[in-house]
Structure formats: structure tokens, C-alpha cells
Amino acid sequence: MKETRLGEFEEVLLLLVGILDEEAYAFKIAEEFQTQSGRSTSIGSVHSTLDRLKDKGFLTSEMSAPTAERGGRRKRIYSITNAGKNALQTSRDFKVNLWNQYPGLAVDKLKFIGPV
């Protein structure tokens, strides 16, 4: 039976695939991970995680048409499947439920006040 839970890095990459949409290829995902998190990651770890997400049925991929800016090379573009969207929803719901049980930090009671 395939594992259907998401690890933290898997969850973040899956979210980035959704954010990047038609620009969701490994190098761009790694670049966006660094921009969003302030942490670097190797392209190898991104590739292996994307492969694992595909194996779990959370992503599909297809090759793009050759592009001039990449010297005619094609990119593998990733897309989230319905199973991937469901896994993200389940993960979010689980975490929100836990946060709502934490006294004084319930998600529905927090208000964004901006940078301190």
C-alpha cells in the first residue's frame, strides 16, 4: 500500500507546484523554495521528492515544448492531481485542528497584526 501522508518538505513542494502552476519545474520549484523559506535546497532533493510525490499519485508531469531561453531544452512541468489536493486539504485540516486546541493560539482567533 502506498504511503498517503505528506512529510513537511513534500507538503511545501506540493504547495509550490500549485503556486507556480505552469511554471512548476524542478529548478523553479527549488528557487521558489529558497525565496519563500529563506533556506536553500539541492536540486537532487527536489527531484527525488517530486518523484516520490508522483509515486504517491499526488503529482503528474509532462514535458514542455523546447524553449529558446533554455537553448532548446524541454522542461518537465509538474501538476497536482486531485489526490494531491486532497492530501494537502487533509494535512491542513489536521494542523488547524491541532492549532485550535492550543490554548490562546487558535487559528480562528488569531489576527494578523503585521511585522513587529
Steps between C-alpha positions, in 0.01 A plus 500: 500500500630844409573756769243778481622737771716799419832582659572869560728540197256305282215724613695818426605379153144394421377845600771663285393292200150643546631854542730483196236331283632482141849604617530205743826336388773377735743793477222759539353305794841492672543873435155579638565281805806709581312827441203399716688324782837675505664155492687341214442150372678281251346435160551129572276511808236688300513240220481204740209656690311578179553138389370376837192724469439359152532145637240585766266624226507862619669642188511441129755640259549560133775641285459854372580616150863605445568859603751745357621625840609149596688437176216292358478274805165382625382525863306242701192687626323364808128522582307407813248217470169487685664255741772760561243770569321265741829422679569874540148559634532211746838625619373856543186387683704284738736787583221756540323260735815472712555877500140553608563278802803705606376744768532861390621421150188371328527570126150644475578742787835628373518833326783610277649817643788539255876504555621572850 
